[in-house]
């Protein structure tokens, strides 16, 4: 009697393994198509688990998207932290800006999940996603290498973050080729870096002068 081939054991997950596997698989889907590509049903099928299994870890698709987006921000923060720590003649801000540009262009699906969906705007204060976005923004502030004078650092950090986002999104839409400005995207980003540092230095100097005058 011919023996039957042994069946492959179904992939099983214990404790937090399935949650992590779902997030990782969702990140892979987002790489290809942003937030729109993420489906709990498709992820369950891909991981070989029952349809209800993911709901033990995520109440709904929005909860999954929030966790995946938080993981993406942590990945970006790790990349920026590494770029800032790398020995270089470039300033920390320049290294952070160029690393952000590279991340946005190379991992555009993930970038759109992070910045072109409503997931972040719906995140509650104190949530995992809220904390992850604040960590990334804190690195932008750190990269300015400037003293705390009022909220001058925060304003300049927001300005350059907005400028970097604009370059990435224009490039992704094919609207910025560099031809009109006769500059590469990297050169334009470096212009933002230099302008930000100069503007912040002037603002801090003016603030200190006003403080002394009023003393």
Long-range contacts (C-beta under 8 A, 24 or more apart in sequence): 10-48, 11-47, 11-48, 11-49, 13-47, 13-49, 16-57, 18-47, 18-49, 18-53, 18-54, 18-56, 18-57, 19-57, 19-58, 19-67, 21-47, 22-47, 22-54, 22-57, 22-58, 22-64, 23-64, 23-67, 23-68, 23-71, 26-64, 26-65, 26-68, 27-68, 27-71, 27-72, 27-110, 30-68, 30-72, 30-109, 30-110, 30-112, 30-113, 31-107, 31-109, 31-110, 32-109, 33-109, 34-108, 34-109, 34-110, 34-112, 34-113, 34-116, 34-117, 35-65, 35-112, 35-113, 35-116, 35-117, 35-119, 37-109, 38-64, 38-65, 38-68, 38-113, 40-64, 62-119, 62-122, 65-113, 65-117, 65-119, 66-119, 66-122, 66-123, 66-127, 66-128, 66-129, 67-128, 67-129, 68-113, 69-113, 69-114, 69-117, 69-119, 69-120, 69-129, 69-132, 70-128, 70-129, 70-131, 70-132, 71-132, 72-110, 72-113, 72-114, 73-114, 73-129, 73-132, 73-133, 73-135, 73-136, 74-132, 74-135, 75-110, 76-100, 76-103, 76-114, 76-136, 77-132, 77-135, 77-136, 77-139, 79-103, 80-136, 80-139, 80-143, 81-139, 84-139, 84-142, 84-143, 91-143, 91-145, 91-193, 91-197, 92-142, 92-143, 92-144, 92-145, 93-143, 93-144, 93-145, 93-160, 93-193, 93-196, 93-197, 94-190, 94-193, 95-143, 96-139, 96-140, 96-143, 97-143, 97-160, 97-164, 97-189, 97-190, 97-192, 97-193, 98-186, 98-189, 98-190, 100-164, 100-168, 101-164, 101-167, 101-168, 101-185, 101-186, 101-189, 104-164, 104-165, 104-167, 104-168, 104-171, 104-172, 105-168, 105-171, 105-172, 105-185, 108-168, 108-172, 111-168, 111-172, 112-172, 115-165, 115-169, 116-169, 137-161, 144-196, 144-197, 144-200, 146-200, 146-201, 146-204, 147-204, 149-203, 149-204, 149-207, 149-208, 150-207, 152-200, 152-203, 152-204, 152-207, 153-200, 156-196, 156-199, 156-200, 156-203, 159-196, 160-192, 160-193, 160-196, 163-189, 163-192, 164-189, 164-192, 167-192
